[in-house]
Amino acid sequence: MIAKDEGWPEAKGNEITRRRPYLEAALALCRVHMADHPSVISDLAERWGK
């Protein structure tokens, strides 16, 4: 979605260009967090009995 200029929820044209860096930054933060905590999903699943 980040690379495309269509299909953005409630955004068109310049609004997509304005929002793109925020989405890229959020994804970068998620990647860093997942790399720093690789077992978080399995730990939560074990804790919640799933």
mmCIF file of the C-alpha atoms, coordinates in Angstrom:
data_MODEL
# 
_entry.id   MODEL 
# 
loop_
_atom_site.group_PDB 
_atom_site.id 
_atom_site.type_symbol 
_atom_site.label_atom_id 
_atom_site.label_alt_id 
_atom_site.label_comp_id 
_atom_site.label_asym_id 
_atom_site.label_entity_id 
_atom_site.label_seq_id 
_atom_site.pdbx_PDB_ins_code 
_atom_site.Cartn_x 
_atom_site.Cartn_y 
_atom_site.Cartn_z 
_atom_site.occupancy 
_atom_site.B_iso_or_equiv 
_atom_site.pdbx_formal_charge 
_atom_site.auth_seq_id 
_atom_site.auth_comp_id 
_atom_site.auth_asym_id 
_atom_site.auth_atom_id 
_atom_site.pdbx_PDB_model_num 
ATOM 1  C CA . MET A 1 1  ? 0.000  0.000   0.000  1.00 0.00 ? 1  MET A CA 1 
ATOM 2  C CA . ILE A 1 2  ? 2.816  2.430   0.830  1.00 0.00 ? 2  ILE A CA 1 
ATOM 3  C CA . ALA A 1 3  ? 4.291  2.285   -2.665 1.00 0.00 ? 3  ALA A CA 1 
ATOM 4  C CA . LYS A 1 4  ? 0.955  2.742   -4.439 1.00 0.00 ? 4  LYS A CA 1 
ATOM 5  C CA . ASP A 1 5  ? -0.859 6.012   -5.085 1.00 0.00 ? 5  ASP A CA 1 
ATOM 6  C CA . GLU A 1 6  ? -4.298 4.403   -4.996 1.00 0.00 ? 6  GLU A CA 1 
ATOM 7  C CA . GLY A 1 7  ? -6.223 2.295   -2.541 1.00 0.00 ? 7  GLY A CA 1 
ATOM 8  C CA . TRP A 1 8  ? -5.478 4.413   0.502  1.00 0.00 ? 8  TRP A CA 1 
ATOM 9  C CA . PRO A 1 9  ? -8.411 4.646   2.909  1.00 0.00 ? 9  PRO A CA 1 
ATOM 10 C CA . GLU A 1 10 ? -9.849 8.157   2.926  1.00 0.00 ? 10 GLU A CA 1 
ATOM 11 C CA . ALA A 1 11 ? -6.861 9.690   1.105  1.00 0.00 ? 11 ALA A CA 1 
ATOM 12 C CA . LYS A 1 12 ? -6.210 10.843  -2.452 1.00 0.00 ? 12 LYS A CA 1 
ATOM 13 C CA . GLY A 1 13 ? -3.539 12.807  -4.286 1.00 0.00 ? 13 GLY A CA 1 
ATOM 14 C CA . ASN A 1 14 ? -1.419 15.051  -2.097 1.00 0.00 ? 14 ASN A CA 1 
ATOM 15 C CA . GLU A 1 15 ? -2.923 13.552  1.046  1.00 0.00 ? 15 GLU A CA 1 
ATOM 16 C CA . ILE A 1 16 ? -1.347 10.195  0.165  1.00 0.00 ? 16 ILE A CA 1 
ATOM 17 C CA . THR A 1 17 ? 2.021  11.879  -0.345 1.00 0.00 ? 17 THR A CA 1 
ATOM 18 C CA . ARG A 1 18 ? 1.660  13.633  3.011  1.00 0.00 ? 18 ARG A CA 1 
ATOM 19 C CA . ARG A 1 19 ? 0.694  10.456  4.885  1.00 0.00 ? 19 ARG A CA 1 
ATOM 20 C CA . ARG A 1 20 ? 3.266  8.109   3.322  1.00 0.00 ? 20 ARG A CA 1 
ATOM 21 C CA . PRO A 1 21 ? 6.204  9.033   5.622  1.00 0.00 ? 21 PRO A CA 1 
ATOM 22 C CA . TYR A 1 22 ? 4.070  8.456   8.724  1.00 0.00 ? 22 TYR A CA 1 
ATOM 23 C CA . LEU A 1 23 ? 3.088  4.979   7.580  1.00 0.00 ? 23 LEU A CA 1 
ATOM 24 C CA . GLU A 1 24 ? 6.702  4.166   6.668  1.00 0.00 ? 24 GLU A CA 1 
ATOM 25 C CA . ALA A 1 25 ? 7.846  5.314   10.131 1.00 0.00 ? 25 ALA A CA 1 
ATOM 26 C CA . ALA A 1 26 ? 5.166  3.260   11.893 1.00 0.00 ? 26 ALA A CA 1 
ATOM 27 C CA . LEU A 1 27 ? 6.174  0.145   9.972  1.00 0.00 ? 27 LEU A CA 1 
ATOM 28 C CA . ALA A 1 28 ? 9.848  0.730   10.730 1.00 0.00 ? 28 ALA A CA 1 
ATOM 29 C CA . LEU A 1 29 ? 9.018  0.950   14.448 1.00 0.00 ? 29 LEU A CA 1 
ATOM 30 C CA . CYS A 1 30 ? 7.036  -2.304  14.226 1.00 0.00 ? 30 CYS A CA 1 
ATOM 31 C CA . ARG A 1 31 ? 9.950  -4.061  12.515 1.00 0.00 ? 31 ARG A CA 1 
ATOM 32 C CA . VAL A 1 32 ? 12.401 -2.895  15.168 1.00 0.00 ? 32 VAL A CA 1 
ATOM 33 C CA . HIS A 1 33 ? 10.049 -3.953  17.970 1.00 0.00 ? 33 HIS A CA 1 
ATOM 34 C CA . MET A 1 34 ? 9.470  -7.393  16.410 1.00 0.00 ? 34 MET A CA 1 
ATOM 35 C CA . ALA A 1 35 ? 13.224 -7.902  15.961 1.00 0.00 ? 35 ALA A CA 1 
ATOM 36 C CA . ASP A 1 36 ? 13.860 -6.894  19.563 1.00 0.00 ? 36 ASP A CA 1 
ATOM 37 C CA . HIS A 1 37 ? 11.074 -9.168  20.901 1.00 0.00 ? 37 HIS A CA 1 
ATOM 38 C CA . PRO A 1 38 ? 10.948 -12.181 18.548 1.00 0.00 ? 38 PRO A CA 1 
ATOM 39 C CA . SER A 1 39 ? 9.034  -14.425 20.955 1.00 0.00 ? 39 SER A CA 1 
ATOM 40 C CA . VAL A 1 40 ? 6.321  -11.982 22.015 1.00 0.00 ? 40 VAL A CA 1 
ATOM 41 C CA . ILE A 1 41 ? 3.526  -13.702 20.051 1.00 0.00 ? 41 ILE A CA 1 
ATOM 42 C CA . SER A 1 42 ? 4.381  -17.217 21.238 1.00 0.00 ? 42 SER A CA 1 
ATOM 43 C CA . ASP A 1 43 ? 4.777  -15.932 24.819 1.00 0.00 ? 43 ASP A CA 1 
ATOM 44 C CA . LEU A 1 44 ? 1.336  -14.313 24.727 1.00 0.00 ? 44 LEU A CA 1 
ATOM 45 C CA . ALA A 1 45 ? -0.232 -17.404 23.175 1.00 0.00 ? 45 ALA A CA 1 
ATOM 46 C CA . GLU A 1 46 ? 1.247  -19.532 25.964 1.00 0.00 ? 46 GLU A CA 1 
ATOM 47 C CA . ARG A 1 47 ? 0.091  -17.102 28.632 1.00 0.00 ? 47 ARG A CA 1 
ATOM 48 C CA . TRP A 1 48 ? -3.452 -16.989 27.249 1.00 0.00 ? 48 TRP A CA 1 
ATOM 49 C CA . GLY A 1 49 ? -3.613 -20.740 26.608 1.00 0.00 ? 49 GLY A CA 1 
ATOM 50 C CA . LYS A 1 50 ? -4.048 -20.522 22.842 1.00 0.00 ? 50 LYS A CA 1 
# 
